[in-house]
Amino acid sequence: MRMAFVMAFLAAAVVIAIGASPVYAQQESIPKSIAESVLDPLRYTQGDFLAAAEAMPAAKYEFAPSAGNCKGVRTFGEQVKHVACSNFAFFNEIEGKTPPSHCEKGGPAKAASKAELIKYLRDSFDYGNRIAATIDERNALACVEGPYAGPNTRLGIAVVAVWHIADHYGQIVEYLRMSGIVPPATQKYPLAVR
């Protein structure tokens, strides 16, 4: 019963993510595979996150909000590093590899400057996209173990990866706005809706 609920939830999450994606709305056809269904919202979410990471000036990568209940929150750079590390972790789990440790603290990667963190982020997205492309009807429900999103299925971990990037995108948008920067994804809209 629990597994049926989890699978129904995951299927609904993928459908909602795909239906809400402007990338999907611009496609000429409906995705023809499980991999395409996951990759469309994954790439869309990655694009928004990467554009936001690139929009923040290097000097602001050490910025962390301090007003309100923000004690101990990650800096902007730590947010980027956390997402990159977690992305490697989720897709390592899908591959059956040992994921990097301590992604909640940024993991073992040495990336520190804006340029290094952007490269680490891009590499994690490229890797995740390669692995997500291998998800098909034969292996989508294969069990995956791991400390980050397991136990789960290959499809379930990929959906968690989309959710995780989107969750942190929402956080870094606030960092951008506090720094006087309109997030790139919303710059195309009139001032009244940005």
C-alpha positions in Angstrom: 0.0 0.0 0.0 2.8 2.4 0.9 4.7 1.7 -2.3 1.5 2.3 -4.4 1.0 5.6 -2.7 4.6 6.6 -3.2 4.5 5.6 -6.9 1.2 7.5 -7.4 2.7 10.6 -5.7 5.8 10.4 -7.9 3.8 10.0 -11.1 1.6 13.0 -10.1 4.7 15.1 -9.3 6.2 14.4 -12.7 3.0 15.2 -14.5 2.6 18.5 -12.5 6.3 19.4 -13.1 6.0 18.7 -16.8 2.7 20.5 -17.2 3.9 23.5 -15.4 7.1 23.8 -17.4 7.2 26.4 -20.2 9.8 24.3 -21.9 7.3 21.5 -22.1 4.6 23.8 -23.3 6.9 24.9 -26.2 7.6 21.4 -27.3 6.2 20.1 -30.6 5.2 16.8 -29.0 4.6 15.0 -25.8 7.6 13.2 -24.4 7.9 9.8 -25.8 9.8 8.1 -23.0 10.2 8.2 -19.3 13.7 9.8 -19.7 12.2 12.6 -21.8 9.5 13.1 -19.2 12.1 13.6 -16.5 14.7 15.5 -18.5 12.3 18.3 -19.6 11.5 19.6 -16.1 15.1 18.7 -14.9 16.7 20.8 -17.6 14.2 23.7 -17.2 14.9 23.8 -13.4 18.6 23.5 -13.9 18.5 26.4 -16.4 16.8 28.7 -13.9 19.1 27.8 -11.1 22.3 28.2 -13.3 21.1 31.6 -14.6 20.5 32.8 -11.0 24.0 31.5 -9.9 25.6 33.3 -12.9 23.7 36.5 -12.2 25.1 36.9 -8.6 28.3 38.9 -8.6 31.4 37.0 -7.4 31.7 39.4 -4.4 28.2 38.4 -3.3 28.9 34.7 -3.1 29.7 35.1 0.6 26.3 36.8 1.2 23.9 35.2 3.6 20.7 36.9 4.8 20.8 38.1 8.4 17.4 39.7 9.0 14.5 37.7 10.5 15.1 34.0 11.4 18.2 33.5 9.2 20.9 32.7 11.7 23.2 30.0 10.3 21.8 29.9 6.8 24.1 29.0 3.9 25.8 31.7 2.0 24.9 32.1 -1.7 28.0 30.2 -2.7 27.2 27.4 -0.2 23.8 27.1 -1.7 25.3 26.6 -5.1 27.8 24.1 -3.8 25.1 22.2 -1.9 23.0 21.8 -5.0 25.9 20.6 -7.1 27.0 18.1 -4.5 23.5 16.9 -4.0 22.9 16.5 -7.7 26.0 14.3 -7.9 24.7 12.4 -4.9 21.2 11.7 -6.2 22.5 10.5 -9.6 25.4 8.5 -8.0 22.7 6.7 -6.1 20.8 5.9 -9.3 24.0 4.5 -10.8 24.7 2.4 -7.7 27.8 4.4 -6.9 28.8 5.8 -3.5 27.6 9.4 -3.3 29.8 12.2 -2.0 29.5 12.6 1.8 28.2 15.6 3.7 26.4 17.4 0.8 24.5 19.3 3.5 27.8 21.1 4.2 28.8 21.3 0.5 30.6 17.9 0.3 34.2 17.1 -0.4 34.7 19.2 -3.6 37.3 22.0 -3.2 35.3 24.5 -5.4 35.2 27.9 -3.6 35.2 30.8 -6.1 32.3 31.7 -8.2 34.0 30.3 -11.3 34.8 27.1 -9.6 31.3 26.7 -8.2 29.7 27.4 -11.5 31.9 24.8 -13.1 31.0 22.3 -10.4 27.3 23.1 -10.8 27.5 22.7 -14.6 29.4 19.4 -14.3 26.7 18.1 -11.8 23.9 19.1 -14.2 25.7 17.4 -17.2 26.2 14.3 -15.2 22.6 14.2 -13.9 21.2 14.7 -17.4 23.3 11.8 -18.7 22.1 9.5 -15.9 18.4 10.6 -16.2 18.6 9.8 -19.9 19.1 6.1 -19.0 15.8 5.8 -17.1 13.3 3.7 -19.0 10.3 1.4 -18.6 12.6 -1.5 -17.7 14.5 0.2 -14.9 12.4 3.2 -13.7 11.1 1.3 -10.7 14.3 -0.4 -9.8 15.1 0.0 -6.1 17.8 2.5 -5.1 19.4 2.6 -1.7 21.3 5.6 -0.4 21.6 8.2 2.3 20.2 11.1 0.3 16.8 10.1 -1.2 16.7 6.3 -0.6 15.3 3.9 -0.4 13.5 4.9 -3.5 13.3 4.1 -7.2 15.4 5.4 -10.0 12.5 7.5 -11.2 11.8 8.6 -7.6 15.4 9.8 -7.1 15.2 11.8 -10.4 12.0 13.5 -9.3 13.6 14.3 -6.0 16.5 15.9 -7.9 14.1 18.2 -9.8 12.3 19.1 -6.5 15.6 19.7 -4.7 17.0 22.1 -7.4 13.6 24.0 -7.4 13.6 24.2 -3.6 17.0 25.8 -3.5 16.2 28.0 -6.5 13.5 29.5 -4.5 16.0 30.3 -1.7 18.6 31.8 -4.0 16.0 34.0 -5.7 15.6 35.7 -2.3 19.3 36.2 -2.0 19.4 37.8 -5.5 16.5 40.1 -4.6 18.1 41.1 -1.3 21.1 42.0 -3.4 19.1 44.2 -5.8 19.1 41.7 -8.6 16.0 40.6 -10.5 16.3 36.9 -11.2 17.0 36.2 -14.9 14.0 33.9 -15.2 11.6 36.8 -14.3 13.3 39.6 -16.1 11.2 39.1 -19.2 8.0 39.9 -17.3 6.6 43.4 -16.8 7.6 45.1 -13.6 4.2 44.5 -12.0 4.7 40.7 -12.1 8.4 40.3 -11.5 
